[in-house]
Amino acid sequence: MDSSLEAPAPVSSAHLGHSLERQAVHGAFWTILFSVVNKIVTVGSQVALAWLLLPRDMGLVAMTFSVTSLVTLICGPNLTKLLIQRPDRFREEAAQAFWLSLSLNLAAALALVLISPLAAHLFKEPRVIGLILVTAAATPLMALPTIYAAALYRDLRFKNIAVMHCGEGILRNVLAVVLAALGFGPYALVLPLVAGALFSASVFRWQAGPIPLQAPRPSQWLALLAPAGWLMLHTFFTAIQTYGTSLVLGVVHNSTVTGLYYWGFALSTQALFLLAANLQTVLFPALSRVNHDGPRQYAAFRNASSALMLVAVPVCVLQVLLARPALHLFFQERWWPAAPVVQWLSLGMLTQPLTVLATSLLLARGRFGMLAALTGGIALATLAAAVVGAWLGQQIQIAQWSCLSLFLTGLLAGWIGLRQFGHGWRELARLVALPFALTPVCLLAGWAIRWLAPELNPFALCAVTGAVIVALYLFLVRLFVPAVIPAPLDFWRRPPVKTFPQEATP
C-alpha cells in the first residue's frame, strides 16, 4: 500500500504532544526561513516592477484580481483544508476531492470568461478582459495540487512545503520582472500565474508521491461539498477583505488611484504576513492534532498570540516611520503618494496576528460556520470602510478608514478565538496591553530622531531609525517580559564561586 495513505500508528498522548510540539517548531523555523528568502525576492521584484510599470498598470491588475478573487468562492483548493482537518478520512476522500476540486476550478474558469465583458463595462476599462482571461486559464491548473498538498500537510512535512512555495514565489517574481522588462505591461503580473500553477502541480505531486485516483463519482461529491461550503464562503469573504477595496476604488476612481492603493497595500502587508500568515500553514495542521487536548491547544494559541503581537509592533512601527524615506530612496516619484497608504495600513495591521491565529484555531476545530461568519463580518467592515473612504477622498482617506477597520476586526477575531476556551475581553486586554503600550513609545522615539536630526538623508534616516527602534524595543520587552528575551551573554562576568557547607564542629 502507498505510504501516503497509510494510517499513522497509535502512540501515547505524551509522546504525541512532545513530537507534535517539536514538529511544529521545526516547521515554523523552515517556513519562516524560506518565506524570508521568498519575501526578499518579492521586495526586490517590487522595486524592479515599480521602475518598469506605471501606477495605472498596477491599477488594471488590482481591478482584475478584485474580480477573479471573488470567483474563488467555488474553487477547489478549499478542499485541501477539509482534508487536513480530517486526516482520518484522507484514504476515503482523497480521490473524489481531487475530481471535485478540478471540476469546481473548471467551472470557475468558465465563469471568469463569461463575466469578463461585464467587468470591463463596470470599470470602464476594456483592457481587463484579456487579463481576466489569462487568470481563467491558470485557474484549472491551481486545482491539481489539492490532495498532494493535503497529504504533505497531514504528515507535517513543513520543510518540503516551504521549499516548494519558495520556489514558486521566486519563479513568479523573476518571470514578472522579465516580462515587464520585455514590455508586457500589466500582463507581466498575470502571466506568471500559469507558470506558477504548473510548477506547484509538478513539485507537490513529486513530493507527495502517487495517490490512487478512482474514477469520478459525482454522487459522493455532495458529502464533501456540505462541510466545504462554509470554507468556500470563508474564502469568498477573505477575497473581499483583500481585494474589495480595489473593487470599490476601480468603480469610483481611475486605475492610477487604484494602483497607488493596491501597491501601498502590498508593501504594508509583506513583512507582517511573512511572520503571521505564513505561520498559519504550520499552526492549522498542528492545532488540528490536539483537538482532543483543550489545555494544550489553549496554551499554544495564547503563546503564539502573545509572541506574534510582540513581533508585530516593531514591524508596524518601522513601516510607519520609514515609509516616506524608503519610498524616496528606492522608488520613483510617481509612487511617493502611496507612502500615507503604507503608514495608515501598517497601524491597522497591529492586530492582524490575532485574526490569523483565530482563523487557524477555527479551522483546526472544524468550526467552519463560525469562521465564515467571522470573515463575513470582516469583509463587510472592509467594504464599508472602502465606501466611506472613497466618498470622502482618494487612496489616503480609504487607507485611514481601512486602518480603523483592520484594527477593530483584529480585536474581534482575538476575542472570538479566546471564547473557544471560555475566556473573554479581560483576557484579550491582558494579551494586547503590552504591545499597545509599547507602540506609541517607539513611534515617539522615531519622530524624535527626525526632529533632532532633520538633515539626515533618506538612507541615513532609515539606518539610524531602524537601529534605535529595534534596540529600544528589545530593551523594553526585556524589561517588562524577561521570559521572552533571554538575558544577554554576560561573558565578562565571573562564574559564581562555589561554596561548600562547613563541617560541623564537635
Residue pairs with C-beta under 8 A, 6 or more apart in sequence:
2 209
2 210
2 211
2 212
3 209
4 151
4 155
4 208
4 209
4 210
4 211
5 90
5 91
5 94
5 211
5 212
7 88
7 91
11 19
13 293
16 289
17 290
17 293
17 296
20 156
20 286
20 289
20 290
23 156
23 158
23 286
24 156
24 282
24 283
24 286
24 300
26 158
26 159
27 156
27 158
27 159
27 162
27 282
27 286
28 158
28 279
28 282
30 158
30 159
30 162
30 163
31 158
31 161
31 162
31 278
31 279
31 281
31 282
32 274
32 275
32 278
32 279
33 162
34 162
34 163
34 165
34 166
35 162
35 165
35 166
35 274
35 278
36 274
37 166
37 170
38 165
38 166
38 169
38 170
39 270
39 271
39 274
41 169
41 170
41 173
41 174
42 169
42 173
42 270
43 270
44 173
45 173
45 174
45 176
45 177
46 263
46 266
46 267
47 330
47 331
48 177
48 180
48 181
49 176
49 177
49 180
49 188
49 189
50 263
50 330
50 331
50 332
50 335
51 331
51 332
52 177
52 180
52 181
52 188
53 180
53 185
53 186
53 188
54 256
54 259
54 334
55 255
55 256
55 259
55 260
55 263
55 334
55 335
56 254
56 255
56 256
56 259
57 185
57 186
57 189
57 259
58 186
58 189
58 258
58 259
58 260
58 262
58 263
59 250
59 254
59 255
59 256
59 257
59 258
59 259
59 260
59 262
60 125
60 127
60 128
60 131
60 186
60 255
60 259
61 131
61 186
61 189
61 190
61 259
61 262
62 243
62 246
62 249
62 250
62 258
62 259
62 261
62 262
63 119
63 123
63 125
63 128
63 246
63 247
63 250
63 255
63 258
64 119
64 128
64 131
64 132
64 135
64 186
64 190
65 135
65 243
65 246
66 243
66 244
66 246
66 247
66 250
67 112
67 115
67 116
67 119
67 128
67 132
67 247
68 112
68 132
68 135
68 136
68 139
69 239
69 240
69 242
69 243
70 236
70 239
70 240
70 243
71 108
71 111
71 112
71 115
71 139
72 108
72 235
72 236
72 239
73 232
73 233
73 235
73 236
73 239
74 104
74 107
74 108
74 111
74 232
75 101
75 104
75 105
75 108
75 139
75 142
75 143
75 232
75 235
76 97
76 100
76 101
76 102
76 103
76 104
76 105
76 143
76 146
77 101
77 142
77 143
77 146
78 228
78 231
78 232
78 234
78 235
79 97
79 100
79 101
79 146
79 147
79 150
79 224
79 228
79 231
80 101
80 146
80 147
80 149
80 150
80 153
81 231
81 284
81 363
82 93
82 97
82 224
82 227
82 228
82 231
83 89
83 90
83 93
83 94
83 97
83 146
83 147
83 150
83 154
84 150
84 153
84 154
84 284
84 285
84 288
85 288
85 363
85 364
85 366
86 93
86 366
87 154
87 288
90 150
90 151
90 154
93 224
94 147
94 150
94 151
94 211
95 147
95 211
95 212
95 213
95 214
96 214
96 216
96 217
96 220
96 221
96 224
97 146
97 147
97 150
97 224
98 143
98 146
98 147
98 211
98 213
99 213
99 216
99 217
99 221
100 221
100 224
100 225
101 143
101 146
101 147
102 140
102 143
102 144
103 216
103 221
104 143
105 139
105 140
105 142
105 143
106 139
106 140
108 136
108 139
109 136
109 137
109 139
109 140
110 136
112 132
112 133
112 135
112 136
112 139
113 132
113 133
113 136
115 132
116 128
116 129
116 132
116 133
116 136
117 129
119 128
119 129
119 132
120 126
120 127
120 128
120 129
122 250
122 251
123 250
123 251
123 255
125 250
125 255
127 186
130 187
131 186
131 187
131 190
134 187
134 190
134 191
134 193
134 194
135 190
135 193
137 194
138 190
138 193
138 194
138 196
138 197
141 194
141 197
141 198
141 201
142 197
142 200
144 197
144 200
144 201
144 204
144 205
145 200
145 201
145 204
145 205
147 208
147 211
148 204
148 205
148 207
148 208
148 211
149 161
149 204
149 208
151 208
151 209
151 211
152 160
152 161
152 204
152 207
152 208
153 161
153 281
153 284
153 285
154 285
156 285
156 286
157 207
158 281
158 282
160 207
161 281
164 200
164 203
164 204
164 207
167 199
167 203
168 196
168 199
168 200
168 203
171 192
171 195
171 196
171 199
172 192
172 193
172 195
172 196
173 192
175 191
175 192
175 195
176 188
176 189
176 192
177 188
179 187
179 188
179 191
179 192
180 188
180 189
182 188
184 191
227 366
227 368
230 368
230 369
230 371
230 372
231 368
231 371
231 372
233 372
233 375
233 376
234 368
234 371
234 372
234 375
237 372
237 375
237 376
237 378
237 379
238 375
238 379
240 379
240 382
240 383
241 375
241 378
241 379
241 382
244 379
244 382
244 383
244 386
245 261
245 265
245 382
245 383
245 385
245 386
245 398
245 402
246 258
246 261
246 262
247 386
248 383
248 386
248 387
248 390
248 398
249 257
249 258
249 261
249 262
249 386
249 390
249 395
249 398
250 258
252 390
253 390
253 394
257 394
257 395
260 335
260 337
260 338
260 341
260 395
261 338
261 341
261 395
261 398
261 399
263 335
263 338
264 338
264 339
264 340
264 341
264 342
264 345
264 395
264 399
265 341
265 345
267 323
267 338
267 342
268 319
268 341
268 342
268 345
268 346
268 349
269 345
269 349
271 315
271 319
272 312
272 315
272 316
272 349
272 352
272 353
275 308
275 311
275 312
275 315
275 353
276 308
276 312
276 352
276 353
276 356
276 357
277 356
279 304
279 308
279 356
280 356
280 357
280 359
280 360
283 300
283 304
283 357
283 360
283 361
283 364
284 360
284 363
284 364
285 364
286 300
286 364
287 297
287 300
287 301
287 360
287 361
287 364
287 365
288 363
288 364
290 296
290 297
290 300
291 297
291 364
291 365
291 366
294 421
297 361
297 364
297 421
298 421
301 357
301 361
301 417
301 421
302 418
302 431
304 357
305 353
305 354
305 357
305 414
305 417
305 431
306 431
307 484
308 353
308 356
308 357
309 350
309 351
309 353
309 354
309 431
309 432
309 435
310 434
310 435
310 477
310 481
310 484
311 353
312 349
312 350
312 352
312 353
312 435
313 350
313 435
313 438
313 439
313 442
313 473
314 442
314 469
314 470
314 473
315 349
316 346
316 347
316 349
316 350
316 439
317 346
317 439
317 442
317 443
317 446
317 469
317 473
318 446
318 465
318 466
318 469
318 470
319 342
319 343
319 346
320 343
320 346
320 347
320 443
320 446
321 443
321 446
321 447
321 450
321 465
321 469
322 461
322 462
322 465
322 466
323 339
323 340
323 342
323 343
323 346
324 336
324 339
324 343
325 458
325 459
325 461
325 462
326 458
326 462
327 335
327 336
327 338
327 339
327 342
328 336
328 458
329 458
329 459
329 462
337 395
337 396
338 395
340 395
340 396
340 399
341 395
341 396
341 399
343 399
344 396
344 399
344 400
344 402
344 403
345 399
345 402
345 403
345 406
347 403
347 407
348 402
348 403
348 404
348 405
348 406
348 407
348 410
349 406
350 407
350 410
350 435
350 436
350 439
351 406
351 407
351 408
351 409
351 410
351 411
351 413
351 414
351 432
352 406
352 410
353 410
354 410
354 411
354 413
354 414
354 417
354 432
355 378
355 409
355 410
355 413
355 414
357 414
357 417
358 374
358 413
358 414
358 416
358 417
359 371
359 374
359 375
359 413
361 417
361 420
362 368
362 370
362 371
362 374
362 416
362 417
362 420
363 371
365 420
367 420
370 416
374 412
374 413
374 416
377 409
377 412
378 405
378 409
378 412
378 413
381 405
381 408
381 409
382 402
382 405
382 409
384 405
385 398
385 401
385 402
385 404
385 405
386 398
386 401
386 402
388 401
389 397
389 398
389 399
389 400
389 401
389 402
390 397
390 398
392 401
411 428
411 432
414 428
414 431
414 432
415 424
415 425
415 428
418 424
418 427
418 428
418 431
434 480
434 481
438 473
438 476
438 477
441 472
441 476
442 469
442 472
442 473
445 468
445 469
445 472
446 465
446 468
446 469
449 461
449 464
449 465
449 468
450 456
450 461
450 465
453 461
453 464
456 464
474 485
477 484
477 485
478 484
478 485
478 487
